[in-house]
Amino acid sequence: MSKLEGVSLPFRTCSVVRNDYNYNDEYNVGHPDALSTGDENGKGVVNEQAGGTTDIKVRECSIARNKYNNNNQYNDATA
């Protein structure tokens, strides 16, 4: 172990303690806060919905104003 690693390890441990996520509750692709489960945290995809609640509401509002939507999709056939 280098001298820098030896000095930095206590600071890293202190930072991990302050963090919401730690070695027992790691943030990863399967963590509830990483998935779009109806809260503001998640940005992953669940039930074909991606993003937090605000992202989903803004996207639905934008789709409502757009002439292309689920019933009139923009794709290779309509381009």
N, CA, C and O atoms as CSV, one atom per row, in Angstrom:
chain,resi,resn,atom,element,x,y,z
A,1,MET,N,N,0.851,-1.172,0.000
A,1,MET,CA,C,0.000,0.000,0.000
A,1,MET,C,C,0.901,1.241,0.000
A,1,MET,O,O,1.863,1.333,0.763
A,2,SER,N,N,0.568,2.172,-0.860
A,2,SER,CA,C,1.360,3.404,-0.921
A,2,SER,C,C,1.030,4.300,0.271
A,2,SER,O,O,0.029,4.100,0.960
A,3,LYS,N,N,1.871,5.269,0.492
A,3,LYS,CA,C,1.649,6.208,1.598
A,3,LYS,C,C,0.356,7.001,1.367
A,3,LYS,O,O,-0.390,7.271,2.308
A,4,LEU,N,N,0.101,7.370,0.111
A,4,LEU,CA,C,-1.125,8.104,-0.221
A,4,LEU,C,C,-2.365,7.272,0.100
A,4,LEU,O,O,-3.326,7.786,0.671
A,5,GLU,N,N,-2.347,5.983,-0.267
A,5,GLU,CA,C,-3.483,5.109,0.057
A,5,GLU,C,C,-3.675,5.006,1.561
A,5,GLU,O,O,-4.805,5.047,2.047
A,6,GLY,N,N,-2.581,4.873,2.303
A,6,GLY,CA,C,-2.667,4.769,3.751
A,6,GLY,C,C,-3.282,6.004,4.392
A,6,GLY,O,O,-4.048,5.901,5.350
A,7,VAL,N,N,-2.944,7.163,3.862
A,7,VAL,CA,C,-3.495,8.411,4.395
A,7,VAL,C,C,-4.945,8.603,3.962
A,7,VAL,O,O,-5.743,9.145,4.726
A,8,SER,N,N,-5.301,8.172,2.759
A,8,SER,CA,C,-6.632,8.457,2.219
A,8,SER,C,C,-7.716,7.487,2.704
A,8,SER,O,O,-8.891,7.853,2.707
A,9,LEU,N,N,-7.365,6.288,3.104
A,9,LEU,CA,C,-8.375,5.306,3.518
A,9,LEU,C,C,-9.274,5.799,4.654
A,9,LEU,O,O,-10.487,5.610,4.569
A,10,PRO,N,N,-8.744,6.420,5.714
A,10,PRO,CA,C,-9.652,6.928,6.753
A,10,PRO,C,C,-10.621,7.994,6.226
A,10,PRO,O,O,-11.770,8.052,6.665
A,11,PHE,N,N,-10.173,8.827,5.299
A,11,PHE,CA,C,-11.057,9.837,4.715
A,11,PHE,C,C,-12.149,9.173,3.878
A,11,PHE,O,O,-13.299,9.612,3.892
A,12,ARG,N,N,-11.794,8.132,3.161
A,12,ARG,CA,C,-12.786,7.414,2.352
A,12,ARG,C,C,-13.829,6.764,3.245
A,12,ARG,O,O,-15.023,6.841,2.957
A,13,THR,N,N,-13.395,6.127,4.324
A,13,THR,CA,C,-14.332,5.501,5.253
A,13,THR,C,C,-15.280,6.536,5.832
A,13,THR,O,O,-16.475,6.272,5.963
A,14,CYS,N,N,-14.775,7.689,6.175
A,14,CYS,CA,C,-15.597,8.770,6.712
A,14,CYS,C,C,-16.614,9.240,5.670
A,14,CYS,O,O,-17.766,9.507,6.012
A,15,SER,N,N,-16.210,9.341,4.429
A,15,SER,CA,C,-17.117,9.768,3.358
A,15,SER,C,C,-18.201,8.738,3.115
A,15,SER,O,O,-19.354,9.104,2.889
A,16,VAL,N,N,-17.861,7.459,3.157
A,16,VAL,CA,C,-18.845,6.401,2.943
A,16,VAL,C,C,-19.887,6.423,4.052
A,16,VAL,O,O,-21.063,6.164,3.798
A,17,VAL,N,N,-19.473,6.728,5.272
A,17,VAL,CA,C,-20.413,6.794,6.388
A,17,VAL,C,C,-21.440,7.900,6.163
A,17,VAL,O,O,-22.612,7.719,6.494
A,18,ARG,N,N,-21.028,9.045,5.605
A,18,ARG,CA,C,-21.946,10.158,5.345
A,18,ARG,C,C,-22.863,9.878,4.156
A,18,ARG,O,O,-23.929,10.485,4.056
A,19,ASN,N,N,-22.486,9.001,3.277
A,19,ASN,CA,C,-23.231,8.714,2.061
A,19,ASN,C,C,-24.482,7.896,2.390
A,19,ASN,O,O,-24.480,7.100,3.330
A,20,ASP,N,N,-25.544,8.095,1.615
A,20,ASP,CA,C,-26.765,7.293,1.792
A,20,ASP,C,C,-26.516,5.828,1.479
A,20,ASP,O,O,-27.189,4.953,2.025
A,21,TYR,N,N,-25.577,5.559,0.625
A,21,TYR,CA,C,-25.287,4.192,0.196
A,21,TYR,C,C,-23.962,3.765,0.802
A,21,TYR,O,O,-23.028,4.562,0.885
A,22,ASN,N,N,-23.877,2.518,1.224
A,22,ASN,CA,C,-22.651,2.026,1.835
A,22,ASN,C,C,-22.383,0.602,1.369
A,22,ASN,O,O,-23.035,0.112,0.447
A,23,TYR,N,N,-21.438,-0.049,1.999
A,23,TYR,CA,C,-21.058,-1.395,1.572
A,23,TYR,C,C,-22.195,-2.400,1.758
A,23,TYR,O,O,-22.255,-3.393,1.033
A,24,ASN,N,N,-23.091,-2.167,2.706
A,24,ASN,CA,C,-24.224,-3.065,2.935
A,24,ASN,C,C,-25.428,-2.713,2.069
A,24,ASN,O,O,-26.315,-3.546,1.881
A,25,ASP,N,N,-25.471,-1.511,1.547
A,25,ASP,CA,C,-26.591,-1.035,0.726
A,25,ASP,C,C,-26.014,-0.267,-0.462
A,25,ASP,O,O,-26.160,0.951,-0.561
A,26,GLU,N,N,-25.362,-0.996,-1.353
A,26,GLU,CA,C,-24.686,-0.360,-2.481
A,26,GLU,C,C,-25.674,0.109,-3.537
A,26,GLU,O,O,-26.693,-0.534,-3.789
A,27,TYR,N,N,-25.352,1.240,-4.147
A,27,TYR,CA,C,-26.153,1.770,-5.250
A,27,TYR,C,C,-25.701,1.069,-6.520
A,27,TYR,O,O,-24.527,1.131,-6.883
A,28,ASN,N,N,-26.637,0.397,-7.201
A,28,ASN,CA,C,-26.329,-0.296,-8.452
A,28,ASN,C,C,-27.588,-0.333,-9.306
A,28,ASN,O,O,-28.604,0.248,-8.923
A,29,VAL,N,N,-27.543,-0.993,-10.438
A,29,VAL,CA,C,-28.675,-0.986,-11.371
A,29,VAL,C,C,-29.928,-1.623,-10.793
A,29,VAL,O,O,-31.027,-1.346,-11.276
A,30,GLY,N,N,-29.801,-2.465,-9.779
A,30,GLY,CA,C,-30.968,-3.113,-9.183
A,30,GLY,C,C,-31.492,-2.415,-7.942
A,30,GLY,O,O,-32.510,-2.828,-7.386
A,31,HIS,N,N,-30.813,-1.361,-7.497
A,31,HIS,CA,C,-31.228,-0.660,-6.281
A,31,HIS,C,C,-32.538,0.088,-6.541
A,31,HIS,O,O,-32.698,0.677,-7.610
A,32,PRO,N,N,-33.478,0.079,-5.592
A,32,PRO,CA,C,-34.764,0.783,-5.792
A,32,PRO,C,C,-34.598,2.255,-6.154
A,32,PRO,O,O,-35.417,2.797,-6.896
A,33,ASP,N,N,-33.558,2.912,-5.649
A,33,ASP,CA,C,-33.352,4.321,-5.985
A,33,ASP,C,C,-32.829,4.516,-7.401
A,33,ASP,O,O,-32.804,5.641,-7.900
A,34,ALA,N,N,-32.414,3.443,-8.051
A,34,ALA,CA,C,-31.915,3.545,-9.421
A,34,ALA,C,C,-33.011,3.235,-10.433
A,34,ALA,O,O,-32.813,3.433,-11.632
A,35,LEU,N,N,-34.151,2.757,-9.977
A,35,LEU,CA,C,-35.230,2.355,-10.877
A,35,LEU,C,C,-36.370,3.365,-10.847
A,35,LEU,O,O,-36.573,4.056,-9.849
A,36,SER,N,N,-37.092,3.443,-11.921
A,36,SER,CA,C,-38.239,4.330,-12.022
A,36,SER,C,C,-39.430,3.658,-11.352
A,36,SER,O,O,-40.222,2.972,-12.000
A,37,THR,N,N,-39.543,3.867,-10.044
A,37,THR,CA,C,-40.599,3.208,-9.272
A,37,THR,C,C,-41.654,4.190,-8.779
A,37,THR,O,O,-42.421,3.864,-7.872
A,38,GLY,N,N,-41.706,5.387,-9.358
A,38,GLY,CA,C,-42.719,6.358,-8.974
A,38,GLY,C,C,-42.237,7.423,-8.025
A,38,GLY,O,O,-43.035,8.230,-7.549
A,39,ASP,N,N,-40.934,7.449,-7.734
A,39,ASP,CA,C,-40.395,8.517,-6.905
A,39,ASP,C,C,-39.458,9.380,-7.743
A,39,ASP,O,O,-39.280,9.118,-8.933
A,40,GLU,N,N,-38.864,10.394,-7.150
A,40,GLU,CA,C,-37.971,11.283,-7.890
A,40,GLU,C,C,-36.583,10.700,-8.109
A,40,GLU,O,O,-35.847,11.172,-8.976
A,41,ASN,N,N,-36.212,9.682,-7.337
A,41,ASN,CA,C,-34.850,9.166,-7.393
A,41,ASN,C,C,-34.543,8.389,-8.660
A,41,ASN,O,O,-33.550,8.667,-9.334
A,42,GLY,N,N,-35.371,7.433,-8.988
A,42,GLY,CA,C,-35.044,6.485,-10.045
A,42,GLY,C,C,-35.062,7.054,-11.436
A,42,GLY,O,O,-35.932,7.855,-11.776
A,43,LYS,N,N,-34.111,6.648,-12.240
A,43,LYS,CA,C,-34.045,7.063,-13.640
A,43,LYS,C,C,-34.029,5.862,-14.570
A,43,LYS,O,O,-34.064,6.031,-15.789
A,44,GLY,N,N,-33.976,4.662,-14.026
A,44,GLY,CA,C,-33.971,3.457,-14.841
A,44,GLY,C,C,-35.363,3.167,-15.378
A,44,GLY,O,O,-36.286,3.954,-15.167
A,45,VAL,N,N,-35.522,2.056,-16.061
A,45,VAL,CA,C,-36.782,1.704,-16.711
A,45,VAL,C,C,-37.508,0.630,-15.914
A,45,VAL,O,O,-36.929,-0.405,-15.584
A,46,VAL,N,N,-38.789,0.883,-15.603
A,46,VAL,CA,C,-39.670,-0.092,-14.963
A,46,VAL,C,C,-41.022,0.043,-15.650
A,46,VAL,O,O,-41.547,1.150,-15.769
A,47,ASN,N,N,-41.585,-1.060,-16.098
A,47,ASN,CA,C,-42.892,-1.055,-16.780
A,47,ASN,C,C,-42.935,-0.057,-17.930
A,47,ASN,O,O,-43.912,0.672,-18.099
A,48,GLU,N,N,-41.869,-0.034,-18.713
A,48,GLU,CA,C,-41.731,0.835,-19.879
A,48,GLU,C,C,-41.779,2.326,-19.539
A,48,GLU,O,O,-41.988,3.149,-20.430
A,49,GLN,N,N,-41.593,2.684,-18.281
A,49,GLN,CA,C,-41.517,4.076,-17.851
A,49,GLN,C,C,-40.094,4.337,-17.384
A,49,GLN,O,O,-39.541,3.561,-16.605
A,50,ALA,N,N,-39.504,5.419,-17.852
A,50,ALA,CA,C,-38.141,5.777,-17.451
A,50,ALA,C,C,-38.146,7.136,-16.791
A,50,ALA,O,O,-38.880,8.033,-17.206
A,51,GLY,N,N,-37.335,7.290,-15.769
A,51,GLY,CA,C,-37.179,8.570,-15.105
A,51,GLY,C,C,-37.980,8.678,-13.836
A,51,GLY,O,O,-38.758,7.789,-13.489
A,52,GLY,N,N,-37.776,9.796,-13.140
A,52,GLY,CA,C,-38.513,10.089,-11.926
A,52,GLY,C,C,-39.909,10.589,-12.253
A,52,GLY,O,O,-40.261,10.726,-13.425
A,53,THR,N,N,-40.707,10.861,-11.228
A,53,THR,CA,C,-42.095,11.280,-11.458
A,53,THR,C,C,-42.175,12.571,-12.266
A,53,THR,O,O,-43.044,12.701,-13.128
A,54,THR,N,N,-41.292,13.520,-12.006
A,54,THR,CA,C,-41.302,14.770,-12.767
A,54,THR,C,C,-40.951,14.518,-14.223
A,54,THR,O,O,-41.582,15.080,-15.118
A,55,ASP,N,N,-39.944,13.672,-14.473
A,55,ASP,CA,C,-39.561,13.334,-15.850
A,55,ASP,C,C,-40.743,12.737,-16.608
A,55,ASP,O,O,-41.001,13.099,-17.756
A,56,ILE,N,N,-41.453,11.827,-15.964
A,56,ILE,CA,C,-42.577,11.138,-16.611
A,56,ILE,C,C,-43.704,12.134,-16.905
A,56,ILE,O,O,-44.266,12.123,-18.001
A,57,LYS,N,N,-44.042,13.003,-15.929
A,57,LYS,CA,C,-45.122,13.984,-16.133
A,57,LYS,C,C,-44.793,14.949,-17.262
A,57,LYS,O,O,-45.649,15.236,-18.099
A,58,VAL,N,N,-43.563,15.453,-17.296
A,58,VAL,CA,C,-43.159,16.391,-18.350
A,58,VAL,C,C,-43.192,15.703,-19.707
A,58,VAL,O,O,-43.639,16.295,-20.690
A,59,ARG,N,N,-42.727,14.467,-19.770
A,59,ARG,CA,C,-42.739,13.730,-21.039
A,59,ARG,C,C,-44.165,13.497,-21.511
A,59,ARG,O,O,-44.453,13.655,-22.697
A,60,GLU,N,N,-45.075,13.119,-20.595
A,60,GLU,CA,C,-46.472,12.898,-20.975
A,60,GLU,C,C,-47.119,14.185,-21.467
A,60,GLU,O,O,-47.906,14.164,-22.413
A,61,CYS,N,N,-46.795,15.291,-20.836
A,61,CYS,CA,C,-47.318,16.588,-21.266
A,61,CYS,C,C,-46.788,16.945,-22.652
A,61,CYS,O,O,-47.531,17.442,-23.498
A,62,SER,N,N,-45.502,16.690,-22.880
A,62,SER,CA,C,-44.905,16.973,-24.184
A,62,SER,C,C,-45.510,16.095,-25.270
A,62,SER,O,O,-45.744,16.556,-26.387
A,63,ILE,N,N,-45.760,14.851,-24.948
A,63,ILE,CA,C,-46.365,13.926,-25.924
A,63,ILE,C,C,-47.778,14.386,-26.261
A,63,ILE,O,O,-48.211,14.271,-27.408
A,64,ALA,N,N,-48.499,14.905,-25.273
A,64,ALA,CA,C,-49.871,15.357,-25.513
A,64,ALA,C,C,-49.901,16.521,-26.503
A,64,ALA,O,O,-50.843,16.634,-27.287
A,65,ARG,N,N,-48.879,17.393,-26.478
A,65,ARG,CA,C,-48.823,18.537,-27.399
A,65,ARG,C,C,-48.278,18.159,-28.766
A,65,ARG,O,O,-48.507,18.870,-29.745
A,66,ASN,N,N,-47.570,17.063,-28.838
A,66,ASN,CA,C,-46.898,16.645,-30.060
A,66,ASN,C,C,-47.896,15.971,-31.000
A,66,ASN,O,O,-48.782,15.248,-30.544
A,67,LYS,N,N,-47.762,16.199,-32.307
A,67,LYS,CA,C,-48.687,15.536,-33.235
A,67,LYS,C,C,-48.389,14.044,-33.364
A,67,LYS,O,O,-49.219,13.275,-33.851
A,68,TYR,N,N,-47.202,13.646,-32.924
A,68,TYR,CA,C,-46.863,12.228,-32.901
A,68,TYR,C,C,-47.026,11.716,-31.474
A,68,TYR,O,O,-46.503,12.313,-30.533
A,69,ASN,N,N,-47.747,10.615,-31.314
A,69,ASN,CA,C,-47.985,10.029,-30.001
A,69,ASN,C,C,-48.103,8.512,-30.143
A,69,ASN,O,O,-47.715,7.953,-31.169
A,70,ASN,N,N,-48.627,7.854,-29.133
A,70,ASN,CA,C,-48.744,6.391,-29.191
A,70,ASN,C,C,-49.667,5.927,-30.311
A,70,ASN,O,O,-49.477,4.836,-30.849
A,71,ASN,N,N,-50.656,6.730,-30.670
A,71,ASN,CA,C,-51.581,6.357,-31.737
A,71,ASN,C,C,-51.077,6.778,-33.115
A,71,ASN,O,O,-51.508,6.212,-34.120
A,72,ASN,N,N,-50.189,7.741,-33.186
A,72,ASN,CA,C,-49.633,8.240,-34.439
A,72,ASN,C,C,-48.122,8.378,-34.273
A,72,ASN,O,O,-47.599,9.480,-34.109
A,73,GLN,N,N,-47.435,7.244,-34.319
A,73,GLN,CA,C,-46.005,7.218,-34.020
A,73,GLN,C,C,-45.186,7.678,-35.204
A,73,GLN,O,O,-45.542,7.450,-36.360
A,74,TYR,N,N,-44.073,8.334,-34.890
A,74,TYR,CA,C,-43.091,8.754,-35.896
A,74,TYR,C,C,-42.101,7.637,-36.050
A,74,TYR,O,O,-41.373,7.322,-35.108
A,75,ASN,N,N,-42.051,7.023,-37.224
A,75,ASN,CA,C,-41.114,5.924,-37.471
A,75,ASN,C,C,-40.752,5.912,-38.958
A,75,ASN,O,O,-41.080,6.851,-39.683
A,76,ASP,N,N,-40.094,4.881,-39.402
A,76,ASP,CA,C,-39.646,4.783,-40.802
A,76,ASP,C,C,-40.823,4.864,-41.793
A,76,ASP,O,O,-40.684,5.437,-42.874
A,77,ALA,N,N,-41.946,4.306,-41.432
A,77,ALA,CA,C,-43.102,4.296,-42.331
A,77,ALA,C,C,-43.725,5.685,-42.495
A,77,ALA,O,O,-44.294,5.980,-43.546
A,78,THR,N,N,-43.627,6.537,-41.477
A,78,THR,CA,C,-44.263,7.852,-41.536
A,78,THR,C,C,-43.287,8.963,-41.859
A,78,THR,O,O,-43.704,10.102,-42.070
A,79,ALA,N,N,-42.001,8.663,-41.902
A,79,ALA,CA,C,-40.977,9.700,-42.140
A,79,ALA,C,C,-40.969,10.137,-43.581
A,79,ALA,O,O,-40.176,10.999,-43.960
